[in-house]
Amino acid sequence: MPPNTKQAVSFTDTTHVAAADAPLDRLLRGVFAGASWNAVRALIESGKVSVYGEVVREASHLVRTGAEVRVTMRAPRNKGPALPSDLIAHVDAQVVVARKPAGISTVPFDENETGTLAELVESALRRKGGPHAPLGIVHRIDKETSGLVVFARTLTAKRVLKQQFRVHSVKRGYWALAHGAVAPGRLASRLVKDRGDGRRGSTENPTLGREAVTHVRILEKLRAATLVECRLETGRTHQIRIHLAESGHPLLGERVYSKTFRGPLISAPRLMLHAFELGFEHPTTGAPLHFEQPMPPDMRDVLVSLRMR
């Protein structure tokens, strides 16, 4: 073999106990010496890696000290989440409102990502027949978040809806399960893309970032967590997740903003956040449109289990 030629690492079945807190991809690179970042992340996304017996497909998942990480090469590849039969909540010539399941992106992260909500909605519209232009993106919710999303079907609708989001006239309600005893109130800060450790967060510098305001209402106090309703006055990326985590109450299933939380983490199959309410004015008629979606089964199951503690 010529010098400096790297040989691909062969992944094998293995069980490893984490010696320190670390993202899952970094931990596996240590286990499989010489493996590339891309190879490790592809392994994770294929559904062949579990933590404490639960399959994890997010490379950034924070693995706590002492956690058992298992690689099973014969595990089936991820086929993606089951899609709801009632994907479309509303459709007309100007807008379409969709019910996003957890586990798929609203729009592609890059040119290689497929199976997004936008793609699925476009396929559903094509099946209905008639002319169809590419959807206009006016907002999005996180991949692990479930709930209601609106797309524009014309340039006019996109312009009007984006303005409604810009002036914060769109009504958006979220249900969230957060660790500990959350206090009701108004959470406000200036959010930046990098708070100094590569993650989004708040800054005290009044010249940096963008203002973010979240209103929190308590729906149910549980033994180790709280069911809350969050209303967005603004709509910044990861706003609810950051505000609750920085107040000492990261969401259940949180993998990015729970690093500083030192209490016991409650297990959840994914981020416990659901966009249950969406309201806006129709972009051409001005008529008020309002939609609600029930809590999905995976989140409801976690809530029920918390009530039994």
VEXDRENZA-883170 format. One record per residue (C-alpha): chain; residue number from 1; x, y, z; residue in one letter. Coordinates in steps of 0.5 Angstrom, whole numbers, plus 500, padded with zeros to 3 digits. Layout:
N
<vexnu chain="A" resi="NUM" east="X" north="Y" up="Z" resn="A"/>
...
END
This chain:
309
<vexnu chain="A" resi="1" east="500" north="500" up="500" resn="M"/>
<vexnu chain="A" resi="2" east="503" north="507" up="498" resn="P"/>
<vexnu chain="A" resi="3" east="505" north="511" up="504" resn="P"/>
<vexnu chain="A" resi="4" east="500" north="516" up="507" resn="N"/>
<vexnu chain="A" resi="5" east="494" north="512" up="504" resn="T"/>
<vexnu chain="A" resi="6" east="488" north="511" up="509" resn="K"/>
<vexnu chain="A" resi="7" east="484" north="505" up="509" resn="Q"/>
<vexnu chain="A" resi="8" east="477" north="505" up="511" resn="A"/>
<vexnu chain="A" resi="9" east="475" north="504" up="518" resn="V"/>
<vexnu chain="A" resi="10" east="470" north="497" up="519" resn="S"/>
<vexnu chain="A" resi="11" east="465" north="498" up="524" resn="F"/>
<vexnu chain="A" resi="12" east="463" north="492" up="528" resn="T"/>
<vexnu chain="A" resi="13" east="458" north="491" up="533" resn="D"/>
<vexnu chain="A" resi="14" east="461" north="494" up="540" resn="T"/>
<vexnu chain="A" resi="15" east="459" north="496" up="547" resn="T"/>
<vexnu chain="A" resi="16" east="462" north="502" up="550" resn="H"/>
<vexnu chain="A" resi="17" east="461" north="506" up="557" resn="V"/>
<vexnu chain="A" resi="18" east="462" north="513" up="556" resn="A"/>
<vexnu chain="A" resi="19" east="468" north="516" up="560" resn="A"/>
<vexnu chain="A" resi="20" east="466" north="523" up="560" resn="A"/>
<vexnu chain="A" resi="21" east="460" north="527" up="557" resn="D"/>
<vexnu chain="A" resi="22" east="461" north="528" up="549" resn="A"/>
<vexnu chain="A" resi="23" east="457" north="528" up="543" resn="P"/>
<vexnu chain="A" resi="24" east="455" north="522" up="540" resn="L"/>
<vexnu chain="A" resi="25" east="459" north="523" up="534" resn="D"/>
<vexnu chain="A" resi="26" east="466" north="525" up="538" resn="R"/>
<vexnu chain="A" resi="27" east="465" north="519" up="542" resn="L"/>
<vexnu chain="A" resi="28" east="464" north="514" up="536" resn="L"/>
<vexnu chain="A" resi="29" east="470" north="517" up="533" resn="R"/>
<vexnu chain="A" resi="30" east="474" north="515" up="539" resn="G"/>
<vexnu chain="A" resi="31" east="472" north="508" up="539" resn="V"/>
<vexnu chain="A" resi="32" east="473" north="507" up="532" resn="F"/>
<vexnu chain="A" resi="33" east="480" north="510" up="531" resn="A"/>
<vexnu chain="A" resi="34" east="481" north="513" up="524" resn="G"/>
<vexnu chain="A" resi="35" east="474" north="514" up="522" resn="A"/>
<vexnu chain="A" resi="36" east="472" north="520" up="519" resn="S"/>
<vexnu chain="A" resi="37" east="466" north="525" up="521" resn="W"/>
<vexnu chain="A" resi="38" east="462" north="523" up="515" resn="N"/>
<vexnu chain="A" resi="39" east="463" north="516" up="516" resn="A"/>
<vexnu chain="A" resi="40" east="461" north="516" up="524" resn="V"/>
<vexnu chain="A" resi="41" east="455" north="521" up="522" resn="R"/>
<vexnu chain="A" resi="42" east="452" north="516" up="517" resn="A"/>
<vexnu chain="A" resi="43" east="453" north="510" up="522" resn="L"/>
<vexnu chain="A" resi="44" east="449" north="514" up="527" resn="I"/>
<vexnu chain="A" resi="45" east="443" north="516" up="522" resn="E"/>
<vexnu chain="A" resi="46" east="443" north="509" up="519" resn="S"/>
<vexnu chain="A" resi="47" east="440" north="507" up="526" resn="G"/>
<vexnu chain="A" resi="48" east="445" north="502" up="528" resn="K"/>
<vexnu chain="A" resi="49" east="447" north="506" up="535" resn="V"/>
<vexnu chain="A" resi="50" east="443" north="506" up="541" resn="S"/>
<vexnu chain="A" resi="51" east="444" north="509" up="548" resn="V"/>
<vexnu chain="A" resi="52" east="441" north="506" up="554" resn="Y"/>
<vexnu chain="A" resi="53" east="438" north="501" up="549" resn="G"/>
<vexnu chain="A" resi="54" east="434" north="507" up="545" resn="E"/>
<vexnu chain="A" resi="55" east="436" north="508" up="538" resn="V"/>
<vexnu chain="A" resi="56" east="439" north="515" up="537" resn="V"/>
<vexnu chain="A" resi="57" east="440" north="518" up="530" resn="R"/>
<vexnu chain="A" resi="58" east="442" north="525" up="532" resn="E"/>
<vexnu chain="A" resi="59" east="450" north="526" up="531" resn="A"/>
<vexnu chain="A" resi="60" east="450" north="532" up="536" resn="S"/>
<vexnu chain="A" resi="61" east="446" north="527" up="542" resn="H"/>
<vexnu chain="A" resi="62" east="450" north="529" up="548" resn="L"/>
<vexnu chain="A" resi="63" east="452" north="522" up="552" resn="V"/>
<vexnu chain="A" resi="64" east="453" north="523" up="559" resn="R"/>
<vexnu chain="A" resi="65" east="458" north="520" up="563" resn="T"/>
<vexnu chain="A" resi="66" east="457" north="512" up="564" resn="G"/>
<vexnu chain="A" resi="67" east="452" north="511" up="559" resn="A"/>
<vexnu chain="A" resi="68" east="452" north="505" up="555" resn="E"/>
<vexnu chain="A" resi="69" east="453" north="506" up="547" resn="V"/>
<vexnu chain="A" resi="70" east="452" north="500" up="543" resn="R"/>
<vexnu chain="A" resi="71" east="453" north="499" up="536" resn="V"/>
<vexnu chain="A" resi="72" east="449" north="494" up="532" resn="T"/>
<vexnu chain="A" resi="73" east="451" north="493" up="525" resn="M"/>
<vexnu chain="A" resi="74" east="445" north="488" up="523" resn="R"/>
<vexnu chain="A" resi="75" east="440" north="494" up="525" resn="A"/>
<vexnu chain="A" resi="76" east="435" north="496" up="520" resn="P"/>
<vexnu chain="A" resi="77" east="436" north="502" up="517" resn="R"/>
<vexnu chain="A" resi="78" east="432" north="508" up="518" resn="N"/>
<vexnu chain="A" resi="79" east="426" north="508" up="514" resn="K"/>
<vexnu chain="A" resi="80" east="423" north="515" up="517" resn="G"/>
<vexnu chain="A" resi="81" east="417" north="517" up="521" resn="P"/>
<vexnu chain="A" resi="82" east="410" north="514" up="519" resn="A"/>
<vexnu chain="A" resi="83" east="407" north="520" up="516" resn="L"/>
<vexnu chain="A" resi="84" east="400" north="522" up="518" resn="P"/>
<vexnu chain="A" resi="85" east="394" north="520" up="513" resn="S"/>
<vexnu chain="A" resi="86" east="391" north="528" up="515" resn="D"/>
<vexnu chain="A" resi="87" east="398" north="531" up="513" resn="L"/>
<vexnu chain="A" resi="88" east="394" north="537" up="510" resn="I"/>
<vexnu chain="A" resi="89" east="390" north="541" up="515" resn="A"/>
<vexnu chain="A" resi="90" east="388" north="546" up="510" resn="H"/>
<vexnu chain="A" resi="91" east="389" north="548" up="502" resn="V"/>
<vexnu chain="A" resi="92" east="387" north="553" up="498" resn="D"/>
<vexnu chain="A" resi="93" east="390" north="557" up="492" resn="A"/>
<vexnu chain="A" resi="94" east="394" north="561" up="496" resn="Q"/>
<vexnu chain="A" resi="95" east="396" north="557" up="502" resn="V"/>
<vexnu chain="A" resi="96" east="397" north="550" up="505" resn="V"/>
<vexnu chain="A" resi="97" east="397" north="549" up="512" resn="V"/>
<vexnu chain="A" resi="98" east="401" north="542" up="514" resn="A"/>
<vexnu chain="A" resi="99" east="401" north="538" up="520" resn="R"/>
<vexnu chain="A" resi="100" east="409" north="536" up="521" resn="K"/>
<vexnu chain="A" resi="101" east="411" north="529" up="524" resn="P"/>
<vexnu chain="A" resi="102" east="417" north="530" up="529" resn="A"/>
<vexnu chain="A" resi="103" east="423" north="527" up="526" resn="G"/>
<vexnu chain="A" resi="104" east="423" north="530" up="519" resn="I"/>
<vexnu chain="A" resi="105" east="425" north="537" up="517" resn="S"/>
<vexnu chain="A" resi="106" east="421" north="543" up="515" resn="T"/>
<vexnu chain="A" resi="107" east="425" north="544" up="509" resn="V"/>
<vexnu chain="A" resi="108" east="432" north="541" up="506" resn="P"/>
<vexnu chain="A" resi="109" east="438" north="542" up="511" resn="F"/>
<vexnu chain="A" resi="110" east="442" north="542" up="504" resn="D"/>
<vexnu chain="A" resi="111" east="441" north="539" up="497" resn="E"/>
<vexnu chain="A" resi="112" east="442" north="532" up="499" resn="N"/>
<vexnu chain="A" resi="113" east="436" north="532" up="504" resn="E"/>
<vexnu chain="A" resi="114" east="430" north="529" up="502" resn="T"/>
<vexnu chain="A" resi="115" east="423" north="527" up="505" resn="G"/>
<vexnu chain="A" resi="116" east="422" north="534" up="508" resn="T"/>
<vexnu chain="A" resi="117" east="415" north="536" up="510" resn="L"/>
<vexnu chain="A" resi="118" east="416" north="541" up="504" resn="A"/>
<vexnu chain="A" resi="119" east="417" north="535" up="499" resn="E"/>
<vexnu chain="A" resi="120" east="411" north="531" up="502" resn="L"/>
<vexnu chain="A" resi="121" east="406" north="537" up="502" resn="V"/>
<vexnu chain="A" resi="122" east="408" north="538" up="494" resn="E"/>
<vexnu chain="A" resi="123" east="407" north="531" up="493" resn="S"/>
<vexnu chain="A" resi="124" east="400" north="531" up="496" resn="A"/>
<vexnu chain="A" resi="125" east="398" north="537" up="492" resn="L"/>
<vexnu chain="A" resi="126" east="401" north="534" up="486" resn="R"/>
<vexnu chain="A" resi="127" east="396" north="528" up="487" resn="R"/>
<vexnu chain="A" resi="128" east="390" north="533" up="488" resn="K"/>
<vexnu chain="A" resi="129" east="392" north="535" up="480" resn="G"/>
<vexnu chain="A" resi="130" east="392" north="542" up="477" resn="G"/>
<vexnu chain="A" resi="131" east="398" north="547" up="476" resn="P"/>
<vexnu chain="A" resi="132" east="403" north="547" up="482" resn="H"/>
<vexnu chain="A" resi="133" east="408" north="552" up="483" resn="A"/>
<vexnu chain="A" resi="134" east="414" north="551" up="488" resn="P"/>
<vexnu chain="A" resi="135" east="412" north="552" up="495" resn="L"/>
<vexnu chain="A" resi="136" east="414" north="559" up="499" resn="G"/>
<vexnu chain="A" resi="137" east="417" north="558" up="505" resn="I"/>
<vexnu chain="A" resi="138" east="415" north="563" up="511" resn="V"/>
<vexnu chain="A" resi="139" east="417" north="560" up="517" resn="H"/>
<vexnu chain="A" resi="140" east="419" north="553" up="520" resn="R"/>
<vexnu chain="A" resi="141" east="420" north="549" up="526" resn="I"/>
<vexnu chain="A" resi="142" east="425" north="544" up="528" resn="D"/>
<vexnu chain="A" resi="143" east="426" north="537" up="526" resn="K"/>
<vexnu chain="A" resi="144" east="424" north="534" up="532" resn="E"/>
<vexnu chain="A" resi="145" east="418" north="539" up="534" resn="T"/>
<vexnu chain="A" resi="146" east="411" north="536" up="531" resn="S"/>
<vexnu chain="A" resi="147" east="406" north="541" up="529" resn="G"/>
<vexnu chain="A" resi="148" east="403" north="546" up="525" resn="L"/>
<vexnu chain="A" resi="149" east="406" north="549" up="519" resn="V"/>
<vexnu chain="A" resi="150" east="404" north="554" up="513" resn="V"/>
<vexnu chain="A" resi="151" east="407" north="555" up="506" resn="F"/>
<vexnu chain="A" resi="152" east="405" north="560" up="501" resn="A"/>
<vexnu chain="A" resi="153" east="403" north="558" up="494" resn="R"/>
<vexnu chain="A" resi="154" east="404" north="564" up="491" resn="T"/>
<vexnu chain="A" resi="155" east="409" north="570" up="491" resn="L"/>
<vexnu chain="A" resi="156" east="403" north="575" up="493" resn="T"/>
<vexnu chain="A" resi="157" east="401" north="570" up="499" resn="A"/>
<vexnu chain="A" resi="158" east="409" north="569" up="501" resn="K"/>
<vexnu chain="A" resi="159" east="410" north="577" up="501" resn="R"/>
<vexnu chain="A" resi="160" east="404" north="578" up="506" resn="V"/>
<vexnu chain="A" resi="161" east="405" north="572" up="510" resn="L"/>
<vexnu chain="A" resi="162" east="412" north="574" up="511" resn="K"/>
<vexnu chain="A" resi="163" east="410" north="581" up="513" resn="Q"/>
<vexnu chain="A" resi="164" east="405" north="578" up="518" resn="Q"/>
<vexnu chain="A" resi="165" east="411" north="574" up="521" resn="F"/>
<vexnu chain="A" resi="166" east="415" north="580" up="521" resn="R"/>
<vexnu chain="A" resi="167" east="410" north="584" up="525" resn="V"/>
<vexnu chain="A" resi="168" east="409" north="578" up="530" resn="H"/>
<vexnu chain="A" resi="169" east="401" north="578" up="528" resn="S"/>
<vexnu chain="A" resi="170" east="401" north="571" up="527" resn="V"/>
<vexnu chain="A" resi="171" east="399" north="567" up="533" resn="K"/>
<vexnu chain="A" resi="172" east="403" north="561" up="535" resn="R"/>
<vexnu chain="A" resi="173" east="402" north="556" up="541" resn="G"/>
<vexnu chain="A" resi="174" east="407" north="551" up="543" resn="Y"/>
<vexnu chain="A" resi="175" east="406" north="545" up="548" resn="W"/>
<vexnu chain="A" resi="176" east="413" north="543" up="552" resn="A"/>
<vexnu chain="A" resi="177" east="415" north="539" up="557" resn="L"/>
<vexnu chain="A" resi="178" east="421" north="542" up="561" resn="A"/>
<vexnu chain="A" resi="179" east="425" north="539" up="567" resn="H"/>
<vexnu chain="A" resi="180" east="423" north="542" up="574" resn="G"/>
<vexnu chain="A" resi="181" east="418" north="547" up="576" resn="A"/>
<vexnu chain="A" resi="182" east="418" north="552" up="571" resn="V"/>
<vexnu chain="A" resi="183" east="415" north="559" up="573" resn="A"/>
<vexnu chain="A" resi="184" east="410" north="563" up="569" resn="P"/>
<vexnu chain="A" resi="185" east="412" north="569" up="566" resn="G"/>
<vexnu chain="A" resi="186" east="416" north="573" up="560" resn="R"/>
<vexnu chain="A" resi="187" east="423" north="571" up="558" resn="L"/>
<vexnu chain="A" resi="188" east="426" north="576" up="554" resn="A"/>
<vexnu chain="A" resi="189" east="434" north="576" up="551" resn="S"/>
<vexnu chain="A" resi="190" east="438" north="578" up="545" resn="R"/>
<vexnu chain="A" resi="191" east="440" north="571" up="541" resn="L"/>
<vexnu chain="A" resi="192" east="446" north="570" up="538" resn="V"/>
<vexnu chain="A" resi="193" east="448" north="564" up="533" resn="K"/>
<vexnu chain="A" resi="194" east="454" north="563" up="537" resn="D"/>
<vexnu chain="A" resi="195" east="454" north="564" up="545" resn="R"/>
<vexnu chain="A" resi="196" east="462" north="562" up="545" resn="G"/>
<vexnu chain="A" resi="197" east="461" north="555" up="545" resn="D"/>
<vexnu chain="A" resi="198" east="459" north="554" up="538" resn="G"/>
<vexnu chain="A" resi="199" east="451" north="554" up="540" resn="R"/>
<vexnu chain="A" resi="200" east="446" north="559" up="540" resn="R"/>
<vexnu chain="A" resi="201" east="444" north="563" up="546" resn="G"/>
<vexnu chain="A" resi="202" east="443" north="569" up="549" resn="S"/>
<vexnu chain="A" resi="203" east="448" north="575" up="550" resn="T"/>
<vexnu chain="A" resi="204" east="448" north="581" up="555" resn="E"/>
<vexnu chain="A" resi="205" east="451" north="586" up="549" resn="N"/>
<vexnu chain="A" resi="206" east="446" north="590" up="547" resn="P"/>
<vexnu chain="A" resi="207" east="449" north="591" up="540" resn="T"/>
<vexnu chain="A" resi="208" east="449" north="584" up="538" resn="L"/>
<vexnu chain="A" resi="209" east="444" north="579" up="536" resn="G"/>
<vexnu chain="A" resi="210" east="436" north="579" up="536" resn="R"/>
<vexnu chain="A" resi="211" east="431" north="581" up="541" resn="E"/>
<vexnu chain="A" resi="212" east="427" north="574" up="543" resn="A"/>
<vexnu chain="A" resi="213" east="421" north="574" up="547" resn="V"/>
<vexnu chain="A" resi="214" east="417" north="568" up="550" resn="T"/>
<vexnu chain="A" resi="215" east="411" north="568" up="554" resn="H"/>
<vexnu chain="A" resi="216" east="410" north="562" up="559" resn="V"/>
<vexnu chain="A" resi="217" east="404" north="559" up="562" resn="R"/>
<vexnu chain="A" resi="218" east="404" north="553" up="567" resn="I"/>
<vexnu chain="A" resi="219" east="399" north="548" up="565" resn="L"/>
<vexnu chain="A" resi="220" east="400" north="542" up="569" resn="E"/>
<vexnu chain="A" resi="221" east="406" north="541" up="575" resn="K"/>
<vexnu chain="A" resi="222" east="408" north="534" up="575" resn="L"/>
<vexnu chain="A" resi="223" east="413" north="531" up="580" resn="R"/>
<vexnu chain="A" resi="224" east="420" north="532" up="576" resn="A"/>
<vexnu chain="A" resi="225" east="417" north="536" up="570" resn="A"/>
<vexnu chain="A" resi="226" east="412" north="542" up="568" resn="T"/>
<vexnu chain="A" resi="227" east="407" north="542" up="562" resn="L"/>
<vexnu chain="A" resi="228" east="407" north="549" up="559" resn="V"/>
<vexnu chain="A" resi="229" east="404" north="553" up="554" resn="E"/>
<vexnu chain="A" resi="230" east="409" north="558" up="550" resn="C"/>
<vexnu chain="A" resi="231" east="407" north="564" up="546" resn="R"/>
<vexnu chain="A" resi="232" east="412" north="567" up="541" resn="L"/>
<vexnu chain="A" resi="233" east="412" north="574" up="541" resn="E"/>
<vexnu chain="A" resi="234" east="418" north="573" up="536" resn="T"/>
<vexnu chain="A" resi="235" east="420" north="567" up="532" resn="G"/>
<vexnu chain="A" resi="236" east="428" north="566" up="533" resn="R"/>
<vexnu chain="A" resi="237" east="431" north="559" up="531" resn="T"/>
<vexnu chain="A" resi="238" east="431" north="555" up="538" resn="H"/>
<vexnu chain="A" resi="239" east="428" north="560" up="542" resn="Q"/>
<vexnu chain="A" resi="240" east="423" north="556" up="546" resn="I"/>
<vexnu chain="A" resi="241" east="429" north="551" up="547" resn="R"/>
<vexnu chain="A" resi="242" east="434" north="556" up="549" resn="I"/>
<vexnu chain="A" resi="243" east="430" north="561" up="554" resn="H"/>
<vexnu chain="A" resi="244" east="427" north="555" up="558" resn="L"/>
<vexnu chain="A" resi="245" east="434" north="552" up="558" resn="A"/>
<vexnu chain="A" resi="246" east="437" north="558" up="560" resn="E"/>
<vexnu chain="A" resi="247" east="432" north="559" up="566" resn="S"/>
<vexnu chain="A" resi="248" east="434" north="552" up="568" resn="G"/>
<vexnu chain="A" resi="249" east="429" north="548" up="565" resn="H"/>
<vexnu chain="A" resi="250" east="431" north="544" up="559" resn="P"/>
<vexnu chain="A" resi="251" east="426" north="541" up="555" resn="L"/>
<vexnu chain="A" resi="252" east="425" north="533" up="556" resn="L"/>
<vexnu chain="A" resi="253" east="429" north="530" up="550" resn="G"/>
<vexnu chain="A" resi="254" east="433" north="536" up="549" resn="E"/>
<vexnu chain="A" resi="255" east="440" north="534" up="547" resn="R"/>
<vexnu chain="A" resi="256" east="444" north="541" up="545" resn="V"/>
<vexnu chain="A" resi="257" east="442" north="546" up="550" resn="Y"/>
<vexnu chain="A" resi="258" east="442" north="541" up="556" resn="S"/>
<vexnu chain="A" resi="259" east="449" north="541" up="557" resn="K"/>
<vexnu chain="A" resi="260" east="449" north="545" up="564" resn="T"/>
<vexnu chain="A" resi="261" east="443" north="542" up="567" resn="F"/>
<vexnu chain="A" resi="262" east="446" north="538" up="573" resn="R"/>
<vexnu chain="A" resi="263" east="439" north="535" up="575" resn="G"/>
<vexnu chain="A" resi="264" east="437" north="528" up="573" resn="P"/>
<vexnu chain="A" resi="265" east="435" north="528" up="566" resn="L"/>
<vexnu chain="A" resi="266" east="428" north="525" up="564" resn="I"/>
<vexnu chain="A" resi="267" east="428" north="520" up="558" resn="S"/>
<vexnu chain="A" resi="268" east="424" north="522" up="552" resn="A"/>
<vexnu chain="A" resi="269" east="424" north="519" up="545" resn="P"/>
<vexnu chain="A" resi="270" east="425" north="526" up="542" resn="R"/>
<vexnu chain="A" resi="271" east="424" north="533" up="544" resn="L"/>
<vexnu chain="A" resi="272" east="418" north="534" up="547" resn="M"/>
<vexnu chain="A" resi="273" east="415" north="541" up="544" resn="L"/>
<vexnu chain="A" resi="274" east="409" north="541" up="539" resn="H"/>
<vexnu chain="A" resi="275" east="406" north="547" up="535" resn="A"/>
<vexnu chain="A" resi="276" east="399" north="546" up="537" resn="F"/>
<vexnu chain="A" resi="277" east="396" north="553" up="535" resn="E"/>
<vexnu chain="A" resi="278" east="397" north="557" up="528" resn="L"/>
<vexnu chain="A" resi="279" east="393" north="563" up="527" resn="G"/>
<vexnu chain="A" resi="280" east="394" north="568" up="521" resn="F"/>
<vexnu chain="A" resi="281" east="390" north="573" up="516" resn="E"/>
<vexnu chain="A" resi="282" east="389" north="570" up="509" resn="H"/>
<vexnu chain="A" resi="283" east="394" north="573" up="505" resn="P"/>
<vexnu chain="A" resi="284" east="388" north="575" up="500" resn="T"/>
<vexnu chain="A" resi="285" east="382" north="576" up="503" resn="T"/>
<vexnu chain="A" resi="286" east="384" north="578" up="510" resn="G"/>
<vexnu chain="A" resi="287" east="379" north="573" up="513" resn="A"/>
<vexnu chain="A" resi="288" east="382" north="570" up="520" resn="P"/>
<vexnu chain="A" resi="289" east="384" north="563" up="519" resn="L"/>
<vexnu chain="A" resi="290" east="386" north="559" up="526" resn="H"/>
<vexnu chain="A" resi="291" east="388" north="552" up="527" resn="F"/>
<vexnu chain="A" resi="292" east="389" north="547" up="532" resn="E"/>
<vexnu chain="A" resi="293" east="393" north="540" up="533" resn="Q"/>
<vexnu chain="A" resi="294" east="392" north="535" up="539" resn="P"/>
<vexnu chain="A" resi="295" east="398" north="533" up="542" resn="M"/>
<vexnu chain="A" resi="296" east="401" north="527" up="539" resn="P"/>
<vexnu chain="A" resi="297" east="401" north="520" up="542" resn="P"/>
<vexnu chain="A" resi="298" east="409" north="520" up="543" resn="D"/>
<vexnu chain="A" resi="299" east="409" north="526" up="547" resn="M"/>
<vexnu chain="A" resi="300" east="402" north="524" up="551" resn="R"/>
<vexnu chain="A" resi="301" east="405" north="518" up="553" resn="D"/>
<vexnu chain="A" resi="302" east="411" north="521" up="556" resn="V"/>
<vexnu chain="A" resi="303" east="406" north="526" up="560" resn="L"/>
<vexnu chain="A" resi="304" east="402" north="520" up="562" resn="V"/>
<vexnu chain="A" resi="305" east="408" north="517" up="565" resn="S"/>
<vexnu chain="A" resi="306" east="410" north="523" up="569" resn="L"/>
<vexnu chain="A" resi="307" east="403" north="523" up="572" resn="R"/>
<vexnu chain="A" resi="308" east="405" north="516" up="575" resn="M"/>
<vexnu chain="A" resi="309" east="411" north="518" up="578" resn="R"/>
END
